[in-house]
């Protein structure tokens, strides 16, 4: 099994290739393999990062579909003339280049120096595209307007076709009995008529042959010969003119062939980069950072082939003083997946691909080695163990201190004593060379070996002893149990057999190993409790942030209300001042003529204005009080406050008691209109006073109880917004919703009338309502 196949790298690469728009771009992605040159890895990482930023803010690269015409460009450069369809392919390529350059202008506010190196090599070829567009239409046909001569020829051709049609019609009218089913067709490019064989020599002209039955013949009567000849001459002239035009434009394409070839490769590369970036955005991935410290850091990482909604995300790290990571844990618990994440993320980063983690950091290596899976081969006489040993021998021959080695179930496939001894020896040699190693194992001696050395980081994947299932959570600093006996019991092995196995295991376990196992169990319990506390703390912080945001919103809303109140006070003050000035002017103008009682009246009015202006100074900051008359901000309706409880205010509006927040009302000097005897207020649940309301209420698809609640809410909103007329859509159906609607409307005293809709209003599937004034 190849290195890439061990990590299922090809499947991920194929997903990215499918997102390419062009065939050349798809070829680039399909051929991606890890590279180990630092400068190339850094360059590809920067391009990927910039492309992902652009995709998030501005969407994917808007490439138009274009074909791989590199061979065509090579031929036209040597002087070959292009067909109209080939010119259309060239035009599509130029349009794709122009689209890419337009996208680059859009994303300029996002720094993209690495991508800019590619964008700046592109040339729009506007003159060439304009010339091709003037010659070729969207179907790959030469336009009439391609040249004045071609326009004249095609105009003459249309006339020639009309002359032929007229000649045929003339023949048909003169010899209706001679023609067979009025059939007109072509032979050798000439228009011919099907007549009875017995009359084929009556009309002069040329006979083109008989039908298979011999009963009919195809003839070109003399009346058609001149028209056919003229049409063929025009078609020949048309072909020659088209050939001349195509030769001329092909020379222009040939002059730009090298630039177009380079531009094609550039936009194919951009297509491949943005396909990888778009895959990363879709999968919530990131472009991994790179370091020289031999350090891995992955935050909330998951395997890219496991769906995000089902994957268990983990944080991983391997840094100084550790160079070896030893992962233990139960079968199917996620040991190999965790190990593969390290290797796969490294290979993907070296291939210019994003990795599925919130954050990621990968070191530079000169080579990656992996022994994963079973390479047993009958043809090569290799057992599973032999295949593993051959790979490990290659690692020991070629790995350096800058290499990365991954070993799955090291030492397995043979006698456990010999296998774990061999595994320890292999790890010792790799550690001696300072090779970065990640290995998985079930062996107890290997676990103890890992705990004894300071440069080995031990870790496990968690197993839930209560449910007897793995949790797939990765825990550092602990060498977990394989839990084989618990799994065996869950799989139905007799309890007596399992208990005897536990007895034998306990006999084979040394006191030191037993103490280590108990300590690790305590550590795992502590880790689980810590994780639960962290989750609770995260929820508390989230709730705290929500409260702080709500507090900020209230403060901002209060400031807005204060500003509005101040502005309103200024307007009232100005109005009062103007009125006072007018009174003073009137008094001056009528001095000597004004009567005493009129003077007293004007003086009283001035005192009222001064009193009102003084009261307005603090009006905007005054709290609401029970019994106060207020105005709804949304509709201007006047209501009375009946109760206040913390941030909730109850008002009486049109005989209905409504609960709302203080920002929905304002102080007013308006008075409540005099009404009939007081009605008993009907308390309702707290509602939002709508800023605006739709002119229709759609109940289709709702159950009766849902529709009733929806309609009552809508009627309340309609009254608050003082809607005069509106429409309720209930559909025809069984009539249940229609009857419910009309029963409710009939009982509502604020409704003046209701009727079925006109055909343009929904007919009997809708009811139009008119409210009282």
C-alpha positions, 0 to 999 in steps of 0.5 A: 500500500502506497503512502498516500493510500494509507491515509486515503489521500486520493479520496480527499484529493478527488473531492477537491478536483470535483470542485474545479470549473475547468478541465486543466484545473481538475488535472492539476488537483488530481495530480497533487502530491506532497512536496518537501521543499520549504519554499514551495510549501510556504508559497502554496500555503500563502496562496491557499490562505489568501484564496480562502479569505477571498472565498469567505468574503467575496465567494468563489472565483467566477470562472467561465467554462473553458476548454484545454486548448493548449494543443490548438494554440500550438497549432495556430502559432505554426500557421494553421487556420482555426474553425469558427468553433475553435475561435469560440473556444479561444473567446471563452478562454479570454472571457475567463481571463477577464472574469478572473481579472474582474474578481481580482479588482473586487478582492483588492481590499483583502491583502493577497500578495501571493495570489497577486503574483499570478493575477498580474501575469494575466492580460485581458486581450480586449482587442482580440476578444472584441474582434472575435466577438464581432465575427463569431456568435455564441453558437460558433457561427460566423456572423453576417456582419463579419465583413461587408462582403459576407453581409452582401453575399448572405443577403443575395443568398436569402434572395436566391433561396426565395427565388427557388421557393417561388420557382417551386411554387410556380411549378407546383401550381402548373403541374399539380398532378405530376408531383408526388405529395408535393415533395421538394428535396435536394440532390448534390446540393441542388433543389429537386422535385419528386414527380411520377416516373412516367412524366420525368422527361416532360419538363426538360432539365436534369433527371437525378434518379428514380426511387427504389420502387421505380414509380417516382423520379427526382428531377431538376426542371429547367425552371429551377436550373438557373436559380440553383446555379446562382445559389451555388455560386453564392454559397461558394463565394460565402465559403471563400469569404468565411475562409478569408475572415477565419484566416485573418483572425487566426493570424491575430490569435497566432500572434497572441498564442504564447500569451494565451497559453501562459494565461491558460496555465495561470487560470488553471492554477488559480482554478485549482487553488480556489477549488481547494480553498472552496473545499476548505470553506465548505468543510470549516477547514484552515490553512495550516501554519508552518514552523521550524520547531518540529511542533504539531498543534491542532485545535478541534481537529477531525478527520476530513472523511468523517462527516462534521456533524458526527465527528468527535473533534479533539485538540492535539499537540506534540512539541518539545521536549517530546519527539515521540507520541505513543497512543493507546486505547481500545479497538475501534476507539480512534487510535489510528484515526488520531495518528492518521490526523497527524500524518494526513494533515502533514501530507495535505499541507505539503500538497497545498490543501487545507486541513479540517481544524479550527487552527493547525500548525505543522513542522517541516520534514524532509520525508514522511514514512508510514506503516499503516494497514495490512500489506500481506501479499501471497504473490510476494510470499509476504505475511502481515508481519513480514510486510510490516518489518520490511517497511520498518527496515526501510525507515531505519535505513532512510529516516533522518532527524528531520523525518516523520515516522508513523507506526500503527500497532507496532510489533503486532502480527507475531508472538506478543513477547517478541513483537513488543521487544522488537517494537521497543528496539525500533523505537529506541533506534528512531529516538536515538536519531531524533526522528519524530515518531507517532505510534499506536499500541496495545502492548503493556510493556510499550506503555510502561516503556513510554512512561519511563522516558521523558521524550515520549508523550503518552496518550489514549483514546477514552473508553466509557466503562458504563456504556462499554463504548469508545467516546473517541476523545483524545487524552494526553498524559495517560496510557489507557487500557485496551478494554478487550475484556469489557468489549468481549463481555459486551459481545456476548462471551460467557461471563465465566470465561471473561472472569477467568481472563480477568483473573489471569490478567491480574496474576500477570500484572505487576504491583507497579503496573497495577498502581500505574493503572489505578493512577491513570484511572483516577487521572481519566476520571479527573479529566472527565470531570474537568471537561464537564466543568469546562463545558459548564463554564463555557455555557456560563460565559456564553450566558454572561455575554448574552446578558452583557449584550442585552445590557448594551442594547438597552443602554443604546436604546435608552440613549436613542430615546433620550435623544428623540425626547430632547429633539421633541422638547426642542421642537415644542419649545420652539413652537411655544416661543413662536406662539409667545412672540406672536402674542406679544406682537399682537399686543403691540399692534393692538395697543390702546385698542385691546380690551381688558378681558382680552389682555387678561386672556393673553397674559394667562396664555403666556403663563401657560406657555412658560409653564409648559416650556419649564416642564419640558426641560426634564420631560424626556428623562422622567420615568413612566407612572401608573395612570399616565397617558402615553403614545405608541411610537409605532402608530401614534395611538393614545393609551393609559398605563395601568401597571408597571412591573420591572421592565414590563409596562401594562397599558389599556388600549381600545379596551384591551390590556397589553404588556410591552416594553418601555421603548415601545411608548413615549410621554405625551401631552395628548389626552385620551378621547372620551369614550362610552362607559368603561369596559372591563380590560381583557388581559392578554399575553405580552406582544411586540408592537409591530413597526410594520405589518403585512397586508395579508395573513397566510394560514395555509398548511396550519392546523385549526388551533395553530391557525386560530392563534396566528389569526388572533395575533394578526388581528391584534397587530392590525388594530395596533397598526390601524389597518383599514383593510387586509386579506386572510388566506385560508385556501379552499380545501375542506372548508374547515379553516374558512369556517374558523376564520369567518366565525372569529371575524363575526365575533370581533366588534372592531370589524366592519365587514368581510367578504370572499376575495375577488378572482384576483384576490384569491376567490373563495380561498381568501377573505377580505376584511374591512375594519371600523374607523 
